[in-house]
Amino acid sequence: MNLKRIIVITAIVAVLVAAAWYISEAPYNQMFGATVTQVPVHQKVVALTFDDGPNPPYTDEIVAYLHGAHAPATFFVVGKAVAAHPEILRTELRDGDALGNHSWDHAHLVLLSRRHVEREIDDCENAIYQATGTRPALFRPPFGARDFLVLRVAREKGYRVIMWSVPLPADWTGPPPAVIAKRVLAHVKNGSIIVLHDGDRGRSGDRRATVEATRLIVIALRAQGYSFVTVPQLLKLGYPNEPTPAGPTENDGTI
């Protein structure tokens, strides 16, 4: 086999692998099973969600601001961070926020065995239970990555898998708050699910930009007449028996 043919075959394989990887993380992809993205509703409501925490002091600042603004949110938490900062989850529940499972240590679940996937979900659930006395019913896979196995395990454990409808604003890279807000606001519709990041895959990370962007987003959407609900509240408001609408599939691959 000559060098040119090797290069062509390598390029084709690389493209196929990249395509498969993208499909596994694209939020609107329903190939592997049903997930929740944008919820069809009559009301002008949106759901703010935060991934990768808790991460003091930034999670505390976000929770305090949202509570004062009467804007409940849903926090998809990483188990090892929960074990380190359980008091933050108790504050979130006290303030009317909802909790979701985001795995024990933000592993890329598509790369793992069934037993490891189960352990990632179970260990995070147990950490939440130990911190709050409650068990979550929502699950968001790290990076949004899922396949038939990941969704099957989540369903067997009684979870509803929650993705998102607003393209990720890459707030984890630390752009100016106004840039984060602009990226989000350009895509919000009734029933949208927004993702921001209060942590860094369960580790400590500087999220000052996300804290300020949260404030800008809440103020702007309120001015447009939107109200804020948790994901469980949004699901209750949704039309019955309607499929997930088509929409953008942008995904930067990092949540």
C-alpha positions as CSV (number, residue, x, y, z in Angstrom):
1,M,0.0,0.0,0.0
2,N,1.5,3.3,-1.1
3,L,1.8,6.3,1.2
4,K,-1.0,8.3,-0.6
5,R,-3.5,5.5,-0.1
6,I,-2.5,5.2,3.6
7,I,-3.0,9.0,4.0
8,V,-6.5,8.8,2.4
9,I,-7.6,5.9,4.5
10,T,-6.4,7.5,7.7
11,A,-8.2,10.7,6.8
12,I,-11.5,8.8,6.1
13,V,-11.2,7.0,9.4
14,A,-10.5,10.2,11.2
15,V,-13.6,11.8,9.7
16,L,-15.8,8.9,10.6
17,V,-14.5,8.9,14.2
18,A,-15.1,12.6,14.5
19,A,-18.6,12.3,13.0
20,A,-19.5,9.5,15.5
21,W,-18.1,11.5,18.4
22,Y,-20.1,14.6,17.3
23,I,-23.3,12.6,17.0
24,S,-22.9,11.1,20.5
25,E,-22.7,14.6,21.9
26,A,-25.1,16.6,19.7
27,P,-28.0,17.7,22.1
28,Y,-30.9,17.1,19.6
29,N,-29.7,13.7,18.5
30,Q,-32.4,11.1,19.4
31,M,-30.6,8.2,17.7
32,F,-29.8,6.5,20.9
33,G,-33.1,7.1,22.7
34,A,-35.3,9.9,23.8
35,T,-33.9,12.8,25.7
36,V,-35.3,16.2,26.7
37,T,-34.1,19.3,24.9
38,Q,-36.5,22.2,24.4
39,V,-39.9,21.6,26.0
40,P,-43.0,22.8,24.0
41,V,-45.0,25.1,26.3
42,H,-47.7,27.8,26.1
43,Q,-46.1,30.0,28.7
44,K,-43.1,32.3,28.2
45,V,-40.8,30.3,30.5
46,V,-37.2,29.1,30.4
47,A,-35.1,26.8,32.5
48,L,-31.6,27.9,33.6
49,T,-29.3,25.0,34.4
50,F,-25.8,24.8,35.8
51,D,-23.3,22.0,35.4
52,D,-20.2,20.8,37.1
53,G,-20.6,22.2,40.6
54,P,-20.8,22.8,43.4
55,N,-17.8,25.2,43.3
56,P,-17.5,27.8,46.0
57,P,-17.6,30.7,46.1
58,Y,-19.1,30.9,42.6
59,T,-21.9,28.5,43.1
60,D,-22.8,30.3,46.3
61,E,-22.9,33.6,44.5
62,I,-25.1,32.3,41.7
63,V,-27.5,30.6,44.2
64,A,-27.8,33.8,46.3
65,Y,-28.4,36.0,43.2
66,L,-31.0,33.7,41.8
67,H,-32.8,33.4,45.1
68,G,-33.0,37.2,45.4
69,A,-34.2,37.5,41.8
70,H,-36.9,34.8,42.3
71,A,-35.3,32.8,39.5
72,P,-35.1,29.1,40.4
73,A,-32.6,27.0,38.5
74,T,-31.5,23.3,38.1
75,F,-28.0,22.3,39.2
76,F,-26.5,19.2,37.6
77,V,-23.9,18.3,40.1
78,V,-20.7,16.2,40.1
79,G,-20.6,13.7,42.9
80,K,-17.1,14.3,44.1
81,A,-17.8,18.0,44.4
82,V,-21.0,17.3,46.3
83,A,-19.0,15.2,48.8
84,A,-16.7,18.1,49.3
85,H,-19.4,20.8,49.6
86,P,-22.7,19.2,50.7
87,E,-23.9,22.4,52.4
88,I,-24.3,24.1,49.0
89,L,-26.8,21.6,47.8
90,R,-28.8,22.0,51.0
91,T,-29.0,25.8,50.3
92,E,-30.0,25.1,46.7
93,L,-32.9,22.9,47.8
94,R,-33.9,25.4,50.5
95,D,-34.1,28.1,47.9
96,G,-36.4,26.1,45.6
97,D,-33.8,25.0,43.1
98,A,-33.7,21.5,41.6
99,L,-30.9,19.0,41.5
100,G,-29.7,16.6,38.8
101,N,-27.0,13.9,38.5
102,H,-24.0,14.7,36.4
103,S,-21.9,11.6,37.3
104,W,-19.3,11.1,40.0
105,D,-16.3,12.6,38.4
106,H,-17.4,13.9,34.9
107,A,-16.1,10.9,33.0
108,H,-16.9,10.5,29.3
109,L,-19.4,7.7,29.8
110,V,-19.4,6.5,26.2
111,L,-15.8,5.3,26.8
112,L,-16.8,3.2,29.8
113,S,-18.1,-0.3,30.5
114,R,-21.7,-0.8,31.8
115,R,-20.4,-1.5,35.3
116,H,-18.4,1.7,35.3
117,V,-21.3,3.8,33.9
118,E,-23.5,2.4,36.7
119,R,-21.0,3.3,39.3
120,E,-20.6,6.8,38.0
121,I,-24.4,7.4,38.3
122,D,-24.8,5.6,41.6
123,D,-22.0,7.2,43.3
124,C,-23.2,10.7,42.4
125,E,-26.8,9.8,43.4
126,N,-25.5,8.5,46.8
127,A,-23.5,11.7,47.4
128,I,-26.6,13.8,46.7
129,Y,-28.7,11.6,49.0
130,Q,-26.1,11.9,51.8
131,A,-26.0,15.6,51.5
132,T,-29.7,16.3,51.2
133,G,-31.7,13.2,52.0
134,T,-33.3,13.3,48.5
135,R,-32.5,11.4,45.3
136,P,-32.4,13.1,41.9
137,A,-34.7,12.1,39.0
138,L,-32.8,14.0,36.3
139,F,-29.5,13.0,34.7
140,R,-27.3,14.9,32.3
141,P,-24.3,12.9,30.9
142,P,-21.0,14.8,31.0
143,F,-20.2,16.4,27.7
144,G,-23.7,15.5,26.7
145,A,-22.1,12.2,25.5
146,R,-24.4,9.2,25.4
147,D,-25.0,6.0,23.4
148,F,-27.5,3.2,23.7
149,L,-25.8,1.8,26.8
150,V,-25.6,5.1,28.7
151,L,-29.3,5.9,28.1
152,R,-30.4,2.4,28.9
153,V,-28.6,2.4,32.2
154,A,-30.0,5.9,33.1
155,R,-33.6,4.7,32.2
156,E,-33.2,1.5,34.3
157,K,-32.2,3.7,37.2
158,G,-35.3,5.8,36.8
159,Y,-33.7,8.9,35.4
160,R,-35.0,11.4,32.8
161,V,-32.1,12.5,30.6
162,I,-31.9,16.2,30.2
163,M,-30.0,17.9,27.4
164,W,-30.3,21.5,26.2
165,S,-31.7,23.6,23.4
166,V,-29.6,26.7,23.6
167,P,-26.1,26.2,22.0
168,L,-23.4,26.1,24.7
169,P,-21.9,29.6,25.2
170,A,-18.5,28.2,26.2
171,D,-18.6,30.1,29.5
172,W,-16.0,27.6,30.8
173,T,-13.4,29.3,28.6
174,G,-13.9,32.6,30.5
175,P,-15.1,35.0,27.8
176,P,-16.5,38.4,29.0
177,P,-19.8,38.1,30.7
178,A,-21.5,40.2,28.0
179,V,-20.3,37.7,25.3
180,I,-21.6,34.7,27.3
181,A,-25.0,36.5,27.7
182,K,-25.2,37.4,24.0
183,R,-24.5,33.9,22.9
184,V,-27.3,32.6,25.1
185,L,-29.9,35.3,24.4
186,A,-29.6,34.9,20.7
187,H,-31.2,31.5,20.9
188,V,-33.8,31.6,23.7
189,K,-37.4,30.6,23.0
190,N,-40.3,29.5,25.0
191,G,-39.4,26.3,26.8
192,S,-35.7,26.7,26.2
193,I,-33.2,24.9,28.4
194,I,-30.0,26.9,29.0
195,V,-26.7,25.5,30.2
196,L,-24.1,27.5,32.1
197,H,-21.2,26.2,34.2
198,D,-20.7,27.0,37.9
199,G,-17.8,24.4,38.2
200,D,-15.1,22.8,36.2
201,R,-15.9,19.1,35.8
202,G,-16.2,18.8,39.6
203,R,-13.0,20.7,40.3
204,S,-12.4,24.3,41.5
205,G,-12.4,26.8,38.7
206,D,-12.8,30.5,38.2
207,R,-16.4,31.2,37.3
208,R,-16.6,34.9,37.8
209,A,-17.6,35.5,34.2
210,T,-20.5,33.0,34.6
211,V,-21.7,34.6,37.8
212,E,-22.0,38.0,36.1
213,A,-23.4,36.5,32.9
214,T,-26.1,34.9,34.9
215,R,-27.2,38.3,36.2
216,L,-27.2,39.7,32.7
217,I,-29.2,36.8,31.3
218,V,-31.8,37.0,34.0
219,I,-32.2,40.8,33.6
220,A,-32.5,40.6,29.8
221,L,-35.0,37.7,29.7
222,R,-37.1,39.3,32.4
223,A,-37.3,42.4,30.3
224,Q,-38.5,40.3,27.4
225,G,-41.3,38.9,29.6
226,Y,-39.8,35.5,30.5
227,S,-40.2,33.7,33.8
228,F,-37.8,31.1,35.2
229,V,-38.6,27.6,36.2
230,T,-36.7,24.5,37.2
231,V,-36.5,21.6,34.8
232,P,-39.1,19.5,36.7
233,Q,-41.5,22.5,36.6
234,L,-40.8,23.0,32.9
235,L,-41.6,19.3,32.2
236,K,-44.9,19.7,34.0
237,L,-45.8,22.7,31.8
238,G,-45.0,20.9,28.5
239,Y,-47.5,19.8,26.0
240,P,-48.4,16.1,26.3
241,N,-47.4,13.6,23.7
242,E,-45.4,15.9,21.5
243,P,-41.9,15.0,20.1
244,T,-38.8,17.1,20.7
245,P,-38.8,19.8,18.0
246,A,-35.9,20.0,15.5
247,G,-33.3,22.6,16.3
248,P,-29.7,23.6,16.3
249,T,-27.1,20.9,17.1
250,E,-24.2,23.1,18.0
251,N,-22.1,21.5,20.7
252,D,-18.6,22.5,21.6
253,G,-18.1,19.2,23.3
254,T,-17.3,20.5,26.8
255,I,-19.7,20.6,29.7
